[in-house]
Amino acid sequence: MSTTGRQSVIHVVSSLKVGGAERFVIDLCQEQVGQGLNVAILSFGLAEDTLVSVCHEHQIPLTITNGKGWRAQKQRLQLLTRFDVIHVHSPAALKSLVFHLFLLKHKKLIYTRHGAAPLNKPHWIRLHRFARSFIHAVTFVSAEAKHSFAHHGWHKVPQYIIDNGVRLPSQALTDDKNTAHNGVLRLGSVGRMVKLKSQLSLLQTVSQMDSDSQNQLELHFFGDGELRSQLETFHQQHSGIRAVFHGVEIDRQNIYPHIDMLVVTSSTEGLSMVILEAMAYGKPVIATNVGGNPMLVKSGETGFLYEFNDIDELKSVISGVLQNAEIRVKLGRQARSWVEQQYSLTKTAALYRELYNAK
């Protein structure tokens, strides 16, 4: 129990590498501090993880522990027992707590599934079937994520869908002077460069466009990962593609002001924080019609949807935007308004607080 008299919550993450869920947890901590909670983060990652500095910048108490010995296990248990609520944010983090669950059963344990992957491999099924009796509630960020989790047999555990919220910048970036940048449309891709994100399909799409269209496009990739070299090699082999690989960037002010539209090419998504962030900055989004994407991207209203890996359809959408620059500004304004109304971080934090206080 917190010695300050305020409700105390520790958020448990598998790492603090750049990712939508990790960024959301940090934003949520800031919002919860503003609501009077005593918050902290426990990470099983490394001290070198990119978002560690962001925690320090915002003075969020952070403990990093990745050892497997009894000393590390004891340290974690001593830390966790100091908090009223233990909020776990990934299957990997839940796995790291598996030996502590029995000793923490008197605490309020909340488990949030940020992704929509079914986790149907035997080791995940065994983990979840063991853990379910210790969890007070499980939350999902989309209906698809909840549906894909059904085979774990958590029917007796209270389940809720709580949308991730996003911190709104003080000003959107959709004014008319941004309708053109020397006649170039800047398309942005933000995220880990791994197979499920499928960024290669964006490069393949542009490579198949005519030279006039290619001259009007500029691709900006923010992120890193195991497939980065593959993406850069494809770019080098296709001289008509104008692309910049920025690497990892943790300051959102260095991302969204420098793109005109976000393109999300993923094969699966929960409730994409990247989409929410882009829309909060007044950027419309082109996204695959998967997972939680259709909840955010309304074709012709906040952006455009296309079927995953349908390069011809993606090419058609991009060509349409090139031919009508004004539509991008209109959709960007509507996207900002939509996020402000539906995905406020204040609203999300309030829903979690109700869950923390539930009997």
C-alpha positions as CSV (number, residue, x, y, z in Angstrom):
1,M,0.0,0.0,0.0
2,S,1.3,3.5,-0.9
3,T,2.6,5.4,2.1
4,T,1.3,8.7,0.5
5,G,-2.4,7.8,0.9
6,R,-2.8,7.9,-2.9
7,Q,-3.7,4.8,-4.9
8,S,-0.5,3.3,-6.3
9,V,-0.1,1.6,-9.6
10,I,3.0,-0.1,-11.2
11,H,2.9,-0.7,-14.9
12,V,4.9,-3.8,-16.0
13,V,6.3,-3.9,-19.5
14,S,8.7,-6.4,-21.2
15,S,10.9,-3.6,-22.4
16,L,11.1,0.2,-23.1
17,K,12.1,-0.2,-26.8
18,V,10.2,2.1,-29.1
19,G,6.7,0.8,-29.7
20,G,3.1,1.9,-29.5
21,A,2.3,0.1,-26.3
22,E,5.4,1.3,-24.5
23,R,4.8,4.9,-25.6
24,F,1.2,4.6,-24.4
25,V,2.2,3.3,-21.0
26,I,4.5,6.3,-20.5
27,D,1.7,8.7,-21.6
28,L,-0.8,6.9,-19.4
29,C,1.6,7.3,-16.4
30,Q,1.8,11.1,-17.0
31,E,-2.0,11.3,-17.2
32,Q,-2.4,9.2,-14.0
33,V,0.0,11.4,-12.1
34,G,-2.2,14.4,-13.1
35,Q,-5.2,12.5,-11.7
36,G,-3.5,12.0,-8.3
37,L,-2.2,8.5,-8.6
38,N,1.2,7.3,-7.4
39,V,2.7,5.5,-10.5
40,A,5.8,3.7,-11.5
41,I,7.1,1.4,-14.3
42,L,8.8,-2.0,-14.0
43,S,10.6,-3.0,-17.2
44,F,12.2,-6.4,-18.0
45,G,14.3,-4.7,-20.7
46,L,17.6,-3.0,-20.7
47,A,18.9,0.2,-19.4
48,E,19.9,1.1,-23.0
49,D,16.3,0.9,-24.2
50,T,15.3,4.0,-26.2
51,L,12.3,5.1,-24.1
52,V,14.2,4.9,-20.7
53,S,15.3,8.5,-21.3
54,V,11.7,9.5,-21.8
55,C,10.8,8.1,-18.4
56,H,13.6,10.0,-16.8
57,E,12.6,13.2,-18.6
58,H,9.1,13.0,-17.2
59,Q,10.3,11.9,-13.8
60,I,8.5,8.6,-13.8
61,P,10.0,6.2,-11.2
62,L,11.5,3.3,-13.2
63,T,13.0,0.0,-12.2
64,I,14.8,-2.2,-14.8
65,T,15.4,-5.8,-13.9
66,N,16.2,-8.6,-16.4
67,G,18.0,-11.2,-14.3
68,K,16.6,-14.7,-13.6
69,G,18.4,-15.5,-10.4
70,W,16.8,-15.5,-7.0
71,R,18.1,-12.1,-6.1
72,A,16.4,-10.5,-9.1
73,Q,13.2,-12.4,-8.3
74,K,13.3,-11.2,-4.7
75,Q,13.9,-7.6,-5.8
76,R,10.9,-7.7,-8.1
77,L,8.6,-9.2,-5.5
78,Q,9.6,-6.6,-2.9
79,L,8.9,-3.8,-5.4
80,L,5.6,-5.2,-6.6
81,T,4.2,-5.7,-3.1
82,R,4.5,-1.9,-2.5
83,F,1.8,-1.2,-5.0
84,D,-2.0,-1.5,-4.8
85,V,-2.5,-2.2,-8.5
86,I,-0.1,-4.2,-10.8
87,H,-1.0,-3.4,-14.4
88,V,0.7,-5.8,-16.9
89,H,1.0,-4.7,-20.5
90,S,2.3,-7.7,-22.5
91,P,2.3,-11.5,-22.6
92,A,6.1,-11.4,-22.2
93,A,5.8,-9.3,-19.0
94,L,3.2,-11.7,-17.6
95,K,5.5,-14.6,-18.3
96,S,8.3,-12.8,-16.3
97,L,5.9,-12.5,-13.3
98,V,4.7,-16.1,-13.4
99,F,6.7,-17.2,-10.3
100,H,5.3,-14.3,-8.3
101,L,1.6,-14.6,-9.1
102,F,0.7,-16.8,-6.1
103,L,2.4,-14.4,-3.7
104,L,0.7,-11.4,-5.3
105,K,-2.8,-12.8,-5.4
106,H,-3.9,-10.3,-2.7
107,K,-3.0,-7.4,-5.1
108,K,-5.2,-6.1,-7.9
109,L,-3.7,-7.5,-11.1
110,I,-4.8,-6.0,-14.4
111,Y,-3.7,-7.5,-17.7
112,T,-3.9,-5.5,-20.9
113,R,-3.5,-7.1,-24.4
114,H,-2.3,-4.4,-26.7
115,G,-1.9,-6.7,-29.8
116,A,-4.3,-8.9,-31.7
117,A,-2.1,-11.9,-32.2
118,P,-3.9,-15.1,-31.1
119,L,-0.9,-16.4,-29.0
120,N,-1.9,-20.0,-29.9
121,K,1.5,-21.6,-29.5
122,P,1.5,-24.2,-26.6
123,H,3.8,-22.2,-24.3
124,W,1.5,-19.2,-24.5
125,I,-1.6,-21.3,-23.9
126,R,0.0,-22.9,-20.8
127,L,1.1,-19.5,-19.4
128,H,-2.4,-18.0,-19.8
129,R,-4.3,-20.9,-18.4
130,F,-2.0,-20.9,-15.3
131,A,-2.2,-17.1,-14.9
132,R,-6.0,-16.6,-15.4
133,S,-6.9,-17.4,-11.8
134,F,-4.7,-14.6,-10.5
135,I,-5.9,-11.8,-12.8
136,H,-8.7,-9.6,-11.7
137,A,-9.5,-8.3,-15.2
138,V,-8.2,-8.4,-18.7
139,T,-8.6,-5.5,-21.1
140,F,-8.2,-5.4,-24.9
141,V,-7.7,-2.4,-27.2
142,S,-10.0,-3.8,-29.9
143,A,-12.8,-6.3,-30.4
144,E,-10.6,-8.4,-32.7
145,A,-8.0,-8.7,-29.9
146,K,-10.7,-9.9,-27.5
147,H,-12.0,-12.4,-30.0
148,S,-8.6,-13.8,-30.8
149,F,-7.9,-14.4,-27.1
150,A,-11.1,-16.4,-26.5
151,H,-9.3,-19.8,-26.9
152,H,-7.4,-19.2,-23.7
153,G,-10.5,-19.9,-21.7
154,W,-10.7,-16.7,-19.6
155,H,-14.5,-16.6,-19.7
156,K,-14.8,-16.2,-15.9
157,V,-12.3,-13.3,-15.8
158,P,-14.0,-9.9,-16.3
159,Q,-13.1,-8.6,-19.8
160,Y,-13.3,-5.1,-21.1
161,I,-12.4,-3.2,-24.3
162,I,-10.6,0.0,-23.4
163,D,-9.4,2.1,-26.3
164,N,-5.9,3.5,-26.0
165,G,-5.9,7.2,-25.8
166,V,-3.4,9.7,-27.1
167,R,-2.0,13.0,-25.8
168,L,-3.0,15.8,-28.1
169,P,-0.4,18.3,-29.2
170,S,-1.5,21.9,-28.5
171,Q,-1.8,22.6,-32.2
172,A,-2.6,20.5,-35.3
173,L,-0.4,20.7,-38.4
174,T,-3.0,21.0,-41.1
175,D,-2.9,24.6,-42.2
176,D,-3.1,25.4,-45.8
177,K,0.6,26.4,-46.1
178,N,1.4,22.7,-45.6
179,T,-0.6,21.5,-48.6
180,A,2.5,21.3,-50.8
181,H,6.2,21.0,-50.2
182,N,7.8,21.9,-53.5
183,G,5.1,19.8,-55.1
184,V,6.1,16.7,-53.1
185,L,3.8,14.5,-51.1
186,R,5.6,13.2,-48.0
187,L,4.4,9.7,-47.0
188,G,5.6,8.5,-43.6
189,S,6.0,5.0,-42.1
190,V,6.6,4.8,-38.4
191,G,7.3,1.6,-36.5
192,R,9.5,-1.4,-36.1
193,M,10.9,-2.9,-39.3
194,V,9.7,-6.4,-38.8
195,K,7.7,-8.8,-41.0
196,L,4.2,-8.0,-39.7
197,K,4.7,-4.3,-40.4
198,S,5.3,-5.1,-44.1
199,Q,6.9,-1.8,-45.0
200,L,8.4,-3.4,-48.1
201,S,5.0,-3.3,-49.7
202,L,5.0,0.5,-49.6
203,L,8.4,0.6,-51.5
204,Q,7.1,-2.0,-53.9
205,T,4.0,0.1,-54.6
206,V,6.0,3.3,-55.4
207,S,8.4,1.3,-57.5
208,Q,5.5,0.4,-59.8
209,M,4.2,3.9,-60.2
210,D,5.1,6.0,-63.2
211,S,8.0,8.4,-63.1
212,D,5.9,11.6,-62.8
213,S,4.2,10.1,-59.7
214,Q,7.5,9.0,-58.3
215,N,8.8,12.5,-58.7
216,Q,5.9,13.8,-56.6
217,L,6.5,11.4,-53.7
218,E,9.0,11.2,-50.9
219,L,9.0,8.3,-48.4
220,H,10.1,8.9,-44.8
221,F,10.8,5.8,-42.7
222,F,11.1,6.2,-38.9
223,G,12.2,3.1,-37.0
224,D,14.6,0.3,-37.0
225,G,14.5,-3.5,-36.9
226,E,15.7,-6.7,-38.5
227,L,14.3,-5.9,-41.9
228,R,15.8,-2.4,-42.2
229,S,18.7,-3.6,-44.5
230,Q,16.2,-5.3,-46.8
231,L,14.2,-2.1,-47.1
232,E,17.3,0.0,-47.8
233,T,18.6,-2.5,-50.3
234,F,15.3,-2.4,-52.2
235,H,15.5,1.4,-52.2
236,Q,19.0,1.4,-53.6
237,Q,17.9,-1.0,-56.4
238,H,15.1,1.3,-57.5
239,S,16.5,4.7,-58.3
240,G,13.1,6.2,-59.0
241,I,12.1,5.9,-55.3
242,R,12.9,8.9,-53.1
243,A,13.2,7.7,-49.6
244,V,14.8,8.7,-46.3
245,F,15.6,6.3,-43.5
246,H,15.7,8.3,-40.3
247,G,16.2,5.5,-37.8
248,V,14.6,5.5,-34.3
249,E,13.1,8.8,-33.3
250,I,11.5,9.2,-29.9
251,D,10.4,12.8,-30.2
252,R,7.1,13.0,-31.9
253,Q,7.8,16.6,-32.8
254,N,10.6,15.3,-35.0
255,I,8.3,12.9,-36.9
256,Y,4.8,14.2,-37.7
257,P,5.6,17.8,-38.7
258,H,7.8,16.2,-41.4
259,I,5.2,14.0,-43.1
260,D,2.0,14.8,-44.9
261,M,0.3,11.4,-44.6
262,L,1.0,8.3,-42.6
263,V,0.9,4.9,-44.3
264,V,0.4,1.8,-42.2
265,T,1.0,-1.4,-44.1
266,S,0.7,-4.0,-41.3
267,S,-0.8,-7.4,-41.5
268,T,-2.3,-7.1,-38.1
269,E,-2.8,-4.3,-35.6
270,G,-4.5,-3.8,-32.2
271,L,-5.4,-0.2,-31.8
272,S,-2.5,1.5,-33.4
273,M,-0.9,4.3,-31.4
274,V,1.0,5.5,-34.5
275,I,-2.3,6.1,-36.2
276,L,-3.7,7.9,-33.2
277,E,-0.6,10.0,-32.9
278,A,-0.6,11.0,-36.6
279,M,-4.3,11.9,-36.5
280,A,-3.7,13.9,-33.3
281,Y,-1.2,16.0,-35.3
282,G,-3.7,16.5,-38.1
283,K,-2.3,13.9,-40.4
284,P,-4.7,11.7,-42.4
285,V,-3.8,8.0,-42.7
286,I,-3.7,5.3,-45.3
287,A,-3.9,1.9,-43.6
288,T,-4.6,-1.7,-44.1
289,N,-8.1,-2.9,-43.4
290,V,-7.1,-5.1,-40.4
291,G,-7.5,-5.3,-36.7
292,G,-8.4,-2.0,-35.0
293,N,-7.5,0.1,-38.1
294,P,-11.1,0.5,-39.4
295,M,-12.1,1.9,-36.0
296,L,-9.8,4.8,-36.6
297,V,-9.5,5.2,-40.3
298,K,-12.8,6.0,-42.0
299,S,-12.3,6.0,-45.7
300,G,-13.0,9.5,-47.1
301,E,-13.3,11.0,-43.6
302,T,-10.0,10.5,-41.7
303,G,-8.0,8.7,-44.4
304,F,-8.3,5.6,-46.6
305,L,-8.3,1.9,-46.0
306,Y,-7.0,-0.8,-48.4
307,E,-6.7,-4.5,-48.2
308,F,-3.5,-5.9,-46.8
309,N,-0.7,-6.5,-49.4
310,D,-3.0,-5.2,-52.3
311,I,-0.3,-3.1,-54.0
312,D,-2.6,-2.1,-56.9
313,E,-5.2,-0.7,-54.4
314,L,-2.6,1.1,-52.4
315,K,-1.2,2.6,-55.6
316,S,-4.6,3.8,-56.6
317,V,-5.1,5.5,-53.2
318,I,-1.8,7.3,-53.3
319,S,-2.4,8.4,-56.9
320,G,-5.8,9.8,-55.9
321,V,-4.2,11.9,-53.1
322,L,-1.6,13.1,-55.6
323,Q,-4.3,14.4,-57.9
324,N,-6.2,16.1,-55.1
325,A,-3.9,17.8,-52.5
326,E,-6.8,19.6,-50.8
327,I,-8.4,16.4,-49.7
328,R,-5.4,15.6,-47.5
329,V,-5.8,18.9,-45.6
330,K,-9.5,18.3,-45.2
331,L,-9.1,14.7,-44.0
332,G,-6.3,15.8,-41.6
333,R,-8.6,18.3,-39.9
334,Q,-11.3,15.7,-39.6
335,A,-8.8,13.2,-38.2
336,R,-7.7,15.6,-35.5
337,S,-11.3,16.3,-34.5
338,W,-12.2,12.6,-34.5
339,V,-9.3,11.7,-32.2
340,E,-10.0,14.6,-29.9
341,Q,-13.6,13.5,-29.4
342,Q,-13.2,9.7,-29.3
343,Y,-9.6,8.9,-28.1
344,S,-8.8,11.3,-25.3
345,L,-6.1,10.0,-23.0
346,T,-8.0,11.6,-20.1
347,K,-11.0,9.4,-20.9
348,T,-8.8,6.3,-21.1
349,A,-7.1,7.0,-17.8
350,A,-10.5,7.5,-16.2
351,L,-11.7,4.1,-17.4
352,Y,-8.7,2.4,-16.0
353,R,-9.1,4.1,-12.7
354,E,-12.7,2.8,-12.5
355,L,-11.3,-0.7,-13.2
356,Y,-8.6,-0.3,-10.5
357,N,-11.3,0.6,-8.0
358,A,-13.8,-2.1,-9.0
359,K,-14.7,-4.7,-6.3
